[in-house]
Every structure is written in C-alpha cells, then in structure tokens.
Amino acid sequence: MRKLIGAITLVLTSAANAASEKDLDVFGGVLLRYENEQQHINLPDRERLRAIVRLGVKGEINNNWSAQGRLSTGLKNKQNVPAITIHRFNSQPQPDNDVFVERLFMTGRFENTTIFMGKIPWKTKQLSDAFWDRNLSPVGIHVDYQLSKQHQLQFASLKPLDGDSDFVGLMHIAQWNMSYTFDQIRLDVSPWFVDYQGEANAKYAKKDTQLDNQFLRLSSSLNYKGYQLGIELGRSLKGFSQFEQFADQKNSVVVQLSQGKLKQAGDYAWHLRYLRVERFGVISEFAQNATARFATANLRGLDIRLRKKMARNWWLGARVSDMQTIKGEQEQGLRFRFEGQYTF
C-alpha cells in the first residue's frame, strides 16, 4: 500500500508539471467553528474555537485518468478529527495541530465504470456517517459499475489507516444501488455487505480494530419535492460472547428527515436525525465522530443541523447534538456548533 501511495504521488506530481493552466485546478477551503460541549456526567465542559483548512490540487493525466491530492489540518494519528483548536474559552488540554496528506488518489472514467485508486474519499453510498466517518480516507480501490440508469454496483477493497502512515485491518464492501421514480417521488435503496478482517497491532486506531466483523446494511430514502425521508439499518453478523454485557448489541439505526442542497445563494439545507448505534453495530474506530466526544458507538440521541448558502463560495450554519450511552457506564453530552465555510 505504501508503494501505491508513492506511485500516485509521482503520477500526481508529473500531472501537475505537465498540465497546462486549463487542466490543472487548485482548490481548498477554510471552516471556522465555535463548539460548546456540556451536560456530561464524567467529562468537564469544553468550549473552543476550531478551524479546518484544506488545500488540494487536481489535474487530468489523459482522456480517462485524473489525479488529485489534498492536504488538511487536524490530527494526523486520528484522521476523523480534521479540526485544530485555535482558541480555548475554558481550561482544557490543547490537542496537536498537524498537517497531513488527507487524500491522494487517481480516478479512471470509462463507459460504464469508474475506478478510484489510492488514499481515496469514502465512495460507498450511505445516508449518514453512522458506519463510516467521511473525514477518513482509507487506502485501496473502489469501483463503480453502472448496470443501467436505475442500477449500479459498487465494490471496494480498503485498508483503513492507523495514524498517518500505517494501516490496520482490511475491509471489503459490495453494494447494489437502485433508484426508482414514480411521478414526483424517487425511491433509493442500497443494500450492502461489509467484511472487516481485524488486526491486533494498532498503535492509534484501537477501538474494535482487532476484531473481525461482518455487516449487512441497508441505506434507503424516499424523496419528494426536495424533501427526503431516509432510513439506514445495519446489523453485525458476528458473535461477541467474550463481551458479555454487549454481546447482543449488534444493530444500528438512523432515521433522518432532511431538505435542501445548498446549490445557490439563499438556499437552506437541514436535517433532523435520530441515531441508535449499538456497541458492535459499527466498528467504533471508523464510525461518525461529529455528535459526541465520549463515543462513536453504544450511543443514541438526536442530531439537528441547519445551513444557509450566503453566496457562491460560502455558507453559515448551526448544529446541535444531544447524545447518551445505551449500555454500560452512563454518559451523556450536549454539543452546540456554529460554523461557516469558505471554499475556492
């Protein structure tokens, strides 16, 4: 895998050197976020100002292939935390402020097939980040195959990251995406299967990454005039009798009502989401990291988000997450976020 990253780096550099102004694009963005976390049982309140800064370059290699790389701020050994703390309003530890290669991949586009290779963004279709945090870019290959206008197959073989350079585990994914339109209603249904082979040598990504696990998942939504009602279900197929208290905790459920896409200035986008993610319904290390500081699994609660597109390149928004644990040691937390993002 490291050789693959090296090869892609070489190709990307060559593409940048050879590309004309017309087919080389520099892009990026800055997100500023005020974050207030309170009402915990075992954790102190935390209030801080954070930032996410990203800078990337992409270019065409030939008619079929392109390459892209992007740098990000964050924690290089915990890459689902892309934000850095620029001001603390109360007493709290100061986390590291790193810059790392967040993505580095090639894309091949053919008649019915699209291939992504390298350190790639998550491409499997999901309603929420309950199973996989989109800030994590694993190393591997992802293939989209368009069977017809209504049916698409997706396959992926991925090595999640343990810190900035090492890997942990191996994940194989197969997904079937179906889309049906009835008058003004669109129904999207995506069943998928995940096989994860764990490794016991993680230095940083240690939450459940040593355990083998398999999942059946279903992401689905009903869309009408810009409104979407979505349901996402998942269940582990493995047994975990060695964890007596959590042996039966193998399901994940997300129900979400949402509207809006932020396509042009003045547009609003919002979601109201209920999550119930049991201990082994996901792999804790790779699950969403946006709603609670104390867990990514074994939690339930509500997540509400609102954004407004202020102009072509920037938006403002707010988010509230109210979470608590399902089993074991009791913990809860209320997280407020006010944020704005500018992109170029």
C-alpha positions in Angstrom: 0.0 0.0 0.0 2.8 2.4 0.8 4.3 1.7 -2.7 0.9 2.6 -4.1 0.9 5.9 -2.3 4.4 6.6 -3.6 3.4 5.8 -7.2 0.3 8.0 -7.0 2.5 10.8 -5.6 4.8 10.5 -8.6 1.9 10.5 -11.1 0.2 13.4 -9.4 3.5 15.4 -9.5 4.0 14.6 -13.1 0.5 15.5 -14.0 0.9 18.9 -12.2 4.2 19.6 -14.0 2.8 18.6 -17.4 -0.6 20.2 -17.1 -1.5 23.5 -18.7 -3.4 26.2 -16.8 -6.6 24.8 -18.4 -6.5 21.3 -16.9 -4.8 22.0 -13.5 -7.0 23.1 -10.7 -6.0 24.3 -7.2 -8.8 24.2 -4.7 -9.5 24.3 -0.9 -11.4 25.9 1.9 -11.5 27.2 5.4 -14.1 26.3 8.0 -14.4 28.2 11.3 -16.4 26.6 14.1 -17.4 27.7 17.6 -18.0 24.5 19.6 -19.6 24.2 23.1 -19.9 20.8 24.8 -21.8 20.5 28.1 -24.1 18.4 30.4 -21.6 15.5 30.6 -21.6 13.2 33.6 -17.9 12.1 33.7 -16.3 14.8 31.5 -15.7 18.5 32.0 -17.4 21.0 29.8 -15.5 22.2 26.8 -15.8 25.5 24.8 -13.4 26.3 22.0 -12.9 27.9 18.6 -11.7 25.5 15.9 -10.7 25.6 12.2 -10.4 23.2 9.3 -8.1 24.3 6.5 -7.7 22.2 3.3 -5.7 22.8 0.1 -5.7 20.5 -2.9 -4.7 20.2 -6.5 -6.2 18.1 -9.3 -5.3 17.6 -12.9 -6.0 15.5 -16.0 -3.5 12.8 -16.9 -5.2 11.7 -20.1 -8.7 11.3 -21.5 -9.6 8.6 -19.0 -7.5 9.3 -15.9 -7.1 12.2 -13.5 -5.2 12.6 -10.2 -6.0 14.5 -7.0 -4.3 15.3 -3.7 -5.3 17.3 -0.7 -3.7 18.5 2.5 -5.6 19.0 5.7 -5.2 20.3 9.2 -6.2 18.0 12.0 -4.7 15.2 14.0 -2.5 13.0 11.7 -2.9 10.0 14.0 -6.7 10.4 14.4 -7.8 11.5 11.0 -11.5 11.7 11.6 -10.6 14.9 13.6 -9.7 17.4 10.8 -10.2 20.5 13.1 -7.4 22.3 15.0 -8.1 24.3 18.1 -7.2 28.0 17.7 -8.7 29.3 21.0 -9.9 27.7 24.2 -12.6 29.6 26.3 -12.1 27.4 29.3 -9.5 25.1 30.8 -8.8 22.1 28.7 -5.9 20.2 27.0 -4.5 21.6 23.8 -4.5 18.9 21.1 -1.9 18.6 18.4 -2.1 20.8 15.3 -1.0 18.7 12.4 -1.0 19.0 8.6 -1.1 15.8 6.7 -2.0 14.3 3.2 -5.7 13.7 3.6 -6.3 12.4 0.1 -4.1 11.2 -2.7 -5.7 9.2 -5.5 -6.3 8.6 -9.2 -9.7 8.4 -10.9 -10.3 6.4 -14.1 -13.6 7.0 -16.0 -14.7 4.6 -18.7 -18.0 3.9 -20.5 -19.8 2.2 -17.6 -17.1 2.0 -15.0 -15.4 4.5 -12.6 -12.3 3.4 -10.6 -10.7 5.2 -7.7 -7.3 4.1 -6.5 -5.0 5.4 -3.7 -5.9 7.2 -0.5 -9.5 7.8 -1.5 -12.6 9.5 -0.1 -15.4 7.3 1.0 -17.5 6.4 -2.0 -20.0 3.8 -0.7 -23.4 5.3 -0.5 -24.8 5.9 3.0 -27.5 8.1 4.5 -25.3 9.3 7.4 -21.8 8.8 8.8 -23.0 6.3 11.4 -20.9 3.5 9.9 -18.0 5.4 8.4 -16.8 8.9 9.1 -16.3 10.7 5.8 -13.3 12.5 7.1 -11.4 9.2 7.0 -9.8 8.4 3.7 -8.7 4.7 3.5 -6.1 3.4 1.1 -7.3 0.9 -1.6 -9.5 0.7 -4.6 -13.2 1.4 -5.2 -15.1 0.5 -8.4 -18.5 1.8 -9.6 -20.2 -0.1 -12.4 -23.3 1.3 -13.9 -25.6 -1.6 -15.0 -28.4 0.7 -16.2 -29.9 4.1 -15.4 -31.6 2.6 -12.3 -29.0 0.1 -11.1 -25.3 0.5 -10.0 -22.9 -1.9 -8.4 -20.1 -0.7 -6.1 -17.1 -2.8 -4.9 -14.2 -1.7 -2.6 -11.2 -3.2 -1.0 -9.8 -0.8 1.6 -7.0 -0.6 4.2 -8.1 1.8 7.0 -5.4 3.9 8.5 -3.7 3.6 11.8 -2.3 7.0 12.1 -0.5 9.0 9.4 1.3 6.1 7.6 0.4 2.7 9.0 -2.6 0.6 8.3 -5.0 -1.5 10.4 -7.3 -4.3 9.1 -8.7 -5.0 5.7 -12.3 -4.1 4.6 -14.2 -5.5 1.6 -17.5 -3.9 0.5 -20.2 -4.8 -2.0 -23.2 -2.5 -2.6 -26.1 -2.5 -5.0 -27.7 0.9 -5.6 -31.3 1.0 -7.0 -33.3 4.1 -7.9 -36.9 4.2 -8.9 -39.1 7.2 -9.9 -42.8 7.3 -9.5 -44.3 10.6 -10.8 -42.6 13.2 -8.4 -41.4 10.6 -5.9 -37.9 8.9 -6.1 -37.1 5.8 -4.1 -33.4 5.0 -3.5 -32.5 1.6 -2.0 -28.9 0.5 -1.3 -28.2 -2.9 0.4 -24.6 -3.6 1.1 -22.3 -6.2 2.7 -19.1 -5.4 4.6 -16.4 -7.8 5.6 -13.8 -6.5 8.0 -10.7 -8.5 8.9 -9.1 -7.0 12.1 -5.5 -6.6 13.1 -4.2 -6.6 16.7 -1.2 -4.3 16.1 -2.9 -0.9 16.0 -0.9 1.9 17.8 -3.5 4.6 17.5 -6.8 3.2 16.0 -7.5 0.7 18.7 -11.3 0.8 19.1 -12.5 -2.6 17.8 -10.0 -2.8 15.0 -8.6 -6.0 16.4 -11.9 -7.8 16.0 -13.2 -9.5 12.8 -16.7 -8.3 11.9 -19.2 -8.6 9.1 -22.3 -6.5 8.5 -25.4 -6.4 6.4 -26.5 -2.8 5.9 -29.4 -1.0 4.1 -29.4 2.7 3.2 -32.7 3.9 1.8 -34.6 7.2 1.2 -37.9 8.5 -0.2 -37.5 11.8 -2.0 -40.4 14.2 -2.8 -40.0 17.9 -3.9 -36.7 18.4 -2.3 -37.6 16.6 1.0 -36.0 13.3 2.0 -37.1 10.7 4.5 -34.3 8.2 5.0 -33.8 5.1 7.0 -30.4 3.3 7.5 -30.2 -0.1 9.1 -27.3 -2.3 9.9 -26.6 -5.5 11.8 -23.4 -7.3 12.6 -23.3 -11.0 11.6 -20.6 -11.9 14.1 -20.9 -13.1 17.7 -19.2 -11.3 20.6 -19.8 -13.6 23.5 -16.5 -12.5 25.0 -18.1 -9.2 25.8 -20.9 -10.4 27.9 -22.5 -7.0 28.6 -22.6 -6.1 24.9 -23.0 -9.5 23.3 -26.4 -8.6 21.9 -25.6 -5.1 20.9 -25.2 -5.6 17.1 -27.6 -3.2 15.4 -27.5 0.4 14.1 -30.5 2.5 13.2 -30.6 6.0 11.6 -33.9 7.8 10.8 -33.5 11.2 9.1 -35.7 13.9 7.7 -33.9 16.4 5.5 -34.3 19.1 2.9 -32.1 21.3 0.7 -28.8 21.0 -1.2 -27.1 24.5 -0.9 -26.8 24.8 -4.7 -27.1 28.6 -4.9 -27.1 31.7 -2.7 -30.1 31.9 -0.4 -30.7 28.1 -0.3 -31.2 26.4 3.0 -30.3 22.8 3.9 -31.3 21.0 7.2 -31.6 17.6 8.7 -33.3 16.1 11.8 -31.6 12.8 12.6 -32.2 10.1 15.2 -29.3 7.7 15.8 -29.2 4.5 17.8 -25.8 2.8 17.2 -25.1 -0.3 19.4 -21.7 -1.4 20.5 -21.0 -3.8 17.6 -23.4 -2.4 15.1 -20.4 -0.5 13.6 -16.6 -0.5 14.0 -16.1 2.1 16.7 -12.9 3.5 15.3 -14.4 4.3 11.9 -17.9 5.5 12.9 -19.1 9.1 12.8 -17.2 11.5 15.1 -19.4 14.6 14.9 -22.0 14.2 17.6 -20.4 13.1 20.9 -16.9 13.3 22.4 -17.4 10.2 24.5 -18.3 7.6 21.9 -19.0 6.8 18.3 -20.9 3.6 19.1 -23.0 2.5 22.0 -24.9 5.8 21.8 -28.3 7.2 20.9 -29.8 10.6 20.5 -30.8 13.4 18.2 -28.7 15.4 15.8 -30.1 18.6 14.2 -28.2 20.7 11.5 -29.1 23.9 9.6 -27.1 25.6 6.9 -27.7 28.6 4.6 -25.8 29.4 1.4 -24.8 33.0 1.8 -23.0 33.4 -1.5 -21.5 31.2 -4.2 -18.4 30.3 -2.1 -19.6 30.3 1.5 -22.3 29.2 3.9 -23.2 29.6 7.6 -24.7 27.0 9.8 -25.5 25.6 13.2 -25.7 22.1 14.7 -27.0 20.6 17.9 -26.3 17.0 19.0 -27.8 15.5 22.2 -26.4 12.0 22.9 -26.2 9.4 25.7 -24.9 5.9 26.1 -27.1 2.9 25.6 -25.4 0.4 27.9 -22.6 0.3 30.5 -21.2 3.3 32.2 -23.7 6.2 31.9 -22.5 9.2 29.9 -24.3 12.0 28.0 -23.5 15.2 26.3 -24.9 18.2 24.5 -22.8 19.7 21.7 -23.5 23.1 20.1 -21.8 24.2 16.9 -21.9 27.5 15.0 -19.8 27.4 11.8 -19.1 28.9 8.5 -17.1 27.7 5.5 -15.5 29.4 2.6 -14.3 27.4 -0.4 -12.4 28.2 -3.6 
